């Protein structure tokens, strides 16, 4: 079956992206695509070929369904190879920004604790330890 084909292809790319350890985004993206595109191309090609086999049917709706699905699989492959990797990069950038913000907030919060002065009248209202 081809259940979840687009999701499965995106997962392949996402898995390779998360395995990449290169700090340079361009090198990491090239490495990810080099490792994932062949597998995705093979599954996309075989799935599209299976749907194209419906063109041999004498029933017009079956033929159109096969053609439509084959084109859908093809364009999904193109999108997963172009748009999805770009979204992975944007996601990582946003995550990195959020992490830097979170760490700076935690450092700023930590300055008010202990004997260093900092935030006056503070005390903690429920719970104690930082995490």
C-alpha positions in Angstrom: 0.0 0.0 0.0 0.9 3.6 -0.3 -0.7 4.8 2.9 0.8 8.0 4.1 3.3 8.3 1.2 3.9 12.0 1.6 4.3 11.8 5.3 6.6 8.8 5.0 8.8 10.7 2.5 8.9 13.8 4.8 9.8 11.5 7.7 12.8 10.1 5.7 14.1 13.6 5.0 13.4 14.7 8.6 15.2 11.6 10.0 18.3 12.3 7.9 18.2 16.0 8.8 18.2 15.2 12.5 21.1 12.7 12.0 23.2 15.4 10.4 25.8 16.8 12.7 27.2 19.5 10.4 26.9 23.0 11.7 26.9 24.6 8.3 23.2 24.6 7.1 24.1 24.2 3.4 26.4 21.3 4.0 23.9 19.7 6.3 21.1 20.1 3.8 23.2 18.7 1.0 24.1 15.7 3.2 20.5 15.2 4.1 19.2 15.3 0.5 22.1 13.1 -0.7 21.1 10.4 1.7 17.3 10.7 1.5 16.4 11.5 -2.2 17.4 8.1 -3.6 15.1 6.2 -1.2 12.3 8.7 -1.8 12.8 8.5 -5.5 12.6 4.7 -5.5 9.3 4.7 -3.5 7.8 7.5 -5.5 8.7 6.0 -8.8 7.2 2.6 -8.0 4.1 4.1 -6.4 3.5 6.3 -9.5 4.1 3.4 -11.8 1.5 1.3 -9.9 -1.0 4.1 -10.3 -0.1 4.6 -14.0 -1.0 1.0 -14.6 -4.6 2.1 -14.2 -4.2 3.7 -17.6 -4.6 0.2 -19.1 -8.2 0.0 -17.8 -11.1 0.4 -20.1 -13.0 2.4 -17.4 -12.3 6.1 -17.9 -12.7 7.1 -14.2 -10.2 4.4 -13.2 -7.8 5.8 -15.9 -8.2 9.4 -14.6 -7.8 8.2 -11.0 -4.5 6.5 -11.9 -3.2 9.5 -13.8 -4.3 11.9 -11.1 -2.6 9.8 -8.3 0.6 9.3 -10.3 0.9 13.1 -10.8 0.1 13.7 -7.1 2.9 11.3 -6.1 5.3 13.0 -8.5 4.5 16.5 -7.3 4.6 15.3 -3.7 8.1 14.0 -4.3 9.1 17.4 -5.8 7.7 19.3 -2.8 9.3 17.0 -0.3 12.7 17.5 -2.0 12.4 21.3 -2.2 9.9 22.9 0.2 10.2 20.5 3.1 14.0 20.8 3.5 13.6 24.6 3.4 11.0 24.3 6.2 13.5 22.1 8.2 16.1 24.9 8.0 13.5 27.5 9.0 12.3 25.3 11.9 15.9 24.9 13.2 16.6 28.6 13.0 13.4 29.4 14.9 14.2 26.6 17.5 17.7 28.0 17.9 16.4 31.5 18.4 13.8 30.3 21.0 16.5 28.3 22.8 18.8 31.3 23.0 15.9 33.4 24.3 15.0 30.7 26.9 18.6 30.4 28.1 19.0 34.2 28.4 15.8 34.3 30.4 17.0 31.5 32.7 20.3 33.3 33.2 18.5 36.6 33.9 16.2 34.8 36.4 19.1 33.1 38.1 20.8 36.5 38.9 17.9 37.4 41.2 18.4 34.3 43.4 20.8 33.8 46.2 22.7 36.6 47.9 23.5 38.5 44.7 20.8 41.1 45.2 19.0 41.3 41.9 15.2 41.2 42.0 13.9 42.7 45.3 11.0 41.4 47.2 11.1 38.3 45.2 11.1 35.0 47.0 9.5 32.1 45.2 5.9 31.6 45.3 5.5 28.0 44.9 8.1 25.5 44.2 11.6 25.9 44.4 14.2 24.4 42.3 15.1 25.4 38.9 15.2 23.0 36.2 
